[in-house]
Every structure is written in structure tokens, then in C-alpha cells.
């Protein structure tokens, strides 16, 4: 996998993670269906947020690491 394809894949993971976080917040705060489901509804909204964080945080760290490595290569040339 080339670097460009990896970057696109990581950006898709970040976008998906942020969407899941926003979905979880929406479900928890504004959805009557989730409220009617009681504990199961809370678990569903919490899982959306949890999976969103799992997808978004490590990819941000990896992208930052790649940018720092590129910056170091440019400075040392």
C-alpha cells in the first residue's frame, strides 16, 4: 500500500470515527427511541461514541507521526 492510499484510508477512518461520535451524541441527547429503550438505548449510544473514539484517535496520532517524520526529512536535507 502506498503512502497516499494509506493516508486516504486513515482519513476515512477519522471521518467515520467523528461521524460515529456525533451519532452517539445525537442518539443520547435527542432521540426518543433511545430514551424509550432505557439501558439498552444508553448502551447503543455509548457504543457509537466508543467505536468512534477508537477509530479517530489512533489514526490522528499516526498521521501526526508521519507529518513529523516528513518534516524531519526535509530539515535534514
C-alpha positions as CSV (number, residue, x, y, z in Angstrom):
1,X,0.0,0.0,0.0
2,X,1.4,3.3,-1.0
3,X,1.6,6.3,1.4
4,X,-1.2,8.1,-0.5
5,X,-3.6,5.2,-0.2
6,X,-2.7,4.8,3.5
7,X,-3.4,8.5,4.1
8,X,-6.7,8.2,2.3
9,X,-7.6,5.2,4.4
10,X,-6.6,6.9,7.6
11,X,-8.6,10.0,6.7
12,X,-11.7,7.8,6.0
13,X,-11.2,6.2,9.5
14,X,-11.1,9.6,11.1
15,X,-14.2,10.8,9.3
16,X,-16.1,7.6,10.2
17,X,-15.0,7.9,13.8
18,X,-16.1,11.5,14.0
19,X,-19.5,10.6,12.4
20,X,-20.0,7.8,15.0
21,X,-19.2,10.1,17.8
22,X,-21.7,12.7,16.6
23,X,-24.3,9.9,16.0
24,X,-23.8,8.7,19.6
25,X,-24.2,12.2,21.0
26,X,-27.3,12.7,18.9
27,X,-28.8,9.4,19.9
28,X,-28.1,10.1,23.6
29,X,-29.4,13.7,23.7
30,X,-32.2,14.0,21.1
31,X,-33.6,10.5,20.1
32,X,-36.8,9.5,21.7
33,X,-36.3,5.9,20.6
34,X,-33.1,5.5,22.5
35,X,-34.8,7.0,25.6
36,X,-37.6,4.5,25.3
37,X,-35.1,1.7,25.1
38,X,-33.8,2.6,28.6
39,X,-30.5,0.9,29.5
40,X,-30.2,-0.7,26.0
41,X,-30.5,2.7,24.4
42,X,-27.8,4.1,26.6
43,X,-25.5,1.2,25.7
44,X,-26.2,1.7,22.0
45,X,-25.3,5.4,22.1
46,X,-22.3,4.8,24.3
47,X,-21.0,2.1,21.8
48,X,-21.3,4.6,19.0
49,X,-19.2,7.1,20.9
50,X,-16.7,4.4,21.9
51,X,-16.2,3.0,18.5
52,X,-15.9,6.5,17.1
53,X,-13.1,7.3,19.5
54,X,-11.4,4.0,18.7
55,X,-11.4,4.9,15.0
56,X,-10.5,8.5,15.3
57,X,-7.8,8.9,17.9
58,X,-5.1,6.4,16.9
59,X,-5.3,7.5,13.3
60,X,-4.7,11.1,14.3
61,X,-1.6,10.1,16.2
62,X,-0.3,8.1,13.3
63,X,-0.9,11.0,10.8
64,X,0.9,13.3,13.2
65,X,3.8,10.9,13.4
66,X,4.0,10.7,9.6
67,X,4.0,14.5,9.3
68,X,6.7,14.9,11.9
69,X,8.9,12.3,10.1
70,X,8.4,14.1,6.8
71,X,9.3,17.4,8.4
72,X,12.5,15.9,9.9
73,X,13.5,14.5,6.5
74,X,13.0,17.9,4.9
75,X,15.1,19.7,7.6
76,X,18.0,17.2,7.3
77,X,18.4,17.5,3.5
